[in-house]
Structures are given as C-alpha cells and as structure tokens.
Amino acid sequence: MRKISTVAAACLLAASLLPPAAQAQRRIDPAAAKLPDGDGKIAVIENCAGVCHPASRFVNLKKSPAEWHKTVMSMVARGAQLFPEDVVTLTNYLGTYLSDSSGPPETK
C-alpha cells in the first residue's frame, strides 16, 4: 500500500510542476470540433480553444475582422502570450471564418 501512495504522490508532484499553460493545453475541448476548417484553425485551437477558455465561448460569434483583431489584442492584454505573427494568424482565421460578413471567401 505504501508503494501505491508514493507513486501517486510522485505523479501529483510532477503534474503540479507543469506550467499552467501546459496543464491547460492537455484539456480536450469538444467545442473546437465545431470550428470551420481553414488556415489558422490549428493556431486557434492551440492558443485559444481549451487553453484559456472553451471554444463554445466564441465558435458561434460573428464579428468583423477589425472586431476580431480588437478581441485578440484584448486577450494579449489579459496575458495571452502570442507572437505578432500569431496575432495575424488568429485574426485572419477568426475574421474570415467567424465573420459577420457573408462567409469565407470562395477558393478558386
């Protein structure tokens, strides 16, 4: 019985040493499956959905590209650690696929 307690304690200690972002990234967000396919979807999943909040908070929102940019920058101001190219990728994806316009551009 003592061996099981030692192993359990070691696992708990190891999990507690992970940075919060790494712990959060391990969560599976079922609402992320509702995100439209497109350039940037993986970045949205890796940086937003299930990391800071569930995708269900934004998957059905419709905003202009400018409004999405403002939203992404608000997340940066609140602590989201994004490189400038990540901001562009997220804004482009959200502004294209979750836009209040008629929908994503047609591919030729």
C-alpha positions as CSV (number, residue, x, y, z in Angstrom):
1,M,0.0,0.0,0.0
2,R,2.9,2.4,0.8
3,K,4.3,1.9,-2.7
4,I,1.0,3.0,-4.3
5,S,0.9,6.1,-2.1
6,T,4.5,7.0,-3.1
7,V,3.7,6.6,-6.8
8,A,0.5,8.7,-6.5
9,A,2.4,11.4,-4.6
10,A,5.1,11.4,-7.3
11,C,2.5,11.8,-10.1
12,L,0.8,14.6,-8.3
13,L,4.1,16.4,-7.7
14,A,5.0,16.0,-11.4
15,A,1.7,17.4,-12.5
16,S,1.9,20.3,-10.2
17,L,5.3,21.3,-11.6
18,L,3.9,21.7,-15.1
19,P,3.3,25.3,-16.0
20,P,-0.4,26.2,-16.0
21,A,-0.4,26.7,-19.8
22,A,0.9,23.2,-20.3
23,Q,-1.7,21.8,-17.9
24,A,-4.4,23.7,-19.8
25,Q,-3.3,22.5,-23.2
26,R,-3.9,19.0,-22.1
27,R,-7.7,19.5,-21.9
28,I,-9.7,18.4,-24.8
29,D,-12.3,21.0,-26.0
30,P,-15.2,19.3,-27.7
31,A,-16.5,22.6,-29.0
32,A,-13.3,23.1,-31.0
33,A,-14.7,20.4,-33.4
34,K,-17.3,23.0,-34.5
35,L,-14.7,25.4,-35.7
36,P,-14.7,25.7,-39.5
37,D,-11.7,24.2,-41.4
38,G,-9.3,26.7,-42.8
39,D,-5.9,28.3,-42.5
40,G,-5.3,29.2,-38.8
41,K,-7.7,26.7,-37.3
42,I,-4.9,24.8,-35.6
43,A,-3.5,28.1,-34.2
44,V,-6.9,28.9,-32.8
45,I,-7.1,25.5,-31.1
46,E,-3.6,25.7,-29.8
47,N,-3.8,29.3,-28.5
48,C,-7.4,29.8,-27.6
49,A,-9.8,26.8,-27.5
50,G,-9.4,24.9,-24.3
51,V,-6.3,26.8,-23.3
52,C,-7.8,29.9,-21.8
53,H,-11.4,29.3,-22.4
54,P,-13.6,26.8,-24.3
55,A,-14.3,27.3,-28.0
56,S,-18.0,27.4,-27.1
57,R,-17.5,31.0,-25.9
58,F,-16.6,32.2,-29.4
59,V,-17.4,29.5,-32.0
60,N,-20.8,31.0,-32.8
61,L,-19.8,34.6,-32.6
62,K,-19.8,36.7,-35.7
63,K,-17.6,39.8,-35.8
64,S,-15.9,41.9,-38.4
65,P,-12.2,41.3,-38.9
66,A,-11.5,44.6,-37.1
67,E,-13.6,43.4,-34.1
68,W,-11.7,40.1,-34.1
69,H,-8.4,41.9,-34.1
70,K,-9.6,44.0,-31.2
71,T,-10.7,40.8,-29.3
72,V,-7.3,39.1,-29.9
73,M,-5.5,42.2,-28.7
74,S,-7.7,42.2,-25.6
75,M,-6.6,38.6,-24.9
76,V,-3.0,39.7,-25.3
77,A,-3.6,42.5,-22.8
78,R,-5.0,39.9,-20.4
79,G,-1.9,37.7,-20.6
80,A,-2.2,35.6,-23.8
81,Q,1.4,35.0,-24.9
82,L,1.3,35.5,-28.6
83,F,3.9,36.4,-31.1
84,P,2.9,39.2,-33.6
85,E,2.6,36.5,-36.4
86,D,0.2,34.6,-34.1
87,V,-2.0,37.6,-33.7
88,V,-2.1,37.9,-37.5
89,T,-2.9,34.2,-38.0
90,L,-5.7,34.2,-35.3
91,T,-7.2,37.5,-36.6
92,N,-7.2,36.3,-40.2
93,Y,-8.8,33.0,-39.3
94,L,-11.5,34.5,-37.0
95,G,-12.1,37.4,-39.3
96,T,-12.6,35.0,-42.3
97,Y,-14.4,32.0,-40.8
98,L,-16.3,33.6,-37.9
99,S,-17.1,36.8,-39.6
100,D,-20.3,38.8,-39.7
101,S,-19.9,39.1,-43.5
102,S,-21.5,36.6,-45.9
103,G,-18.9,33.9,-45.1
104,P,-15.4,32.7,-46.0
105,P,-14.0,33.7,-49.4
106,E,-14.5,31.3,-52.2
107,T,-11.5,29.3,-53.2
108,K,-10.6,29.1,-56.9
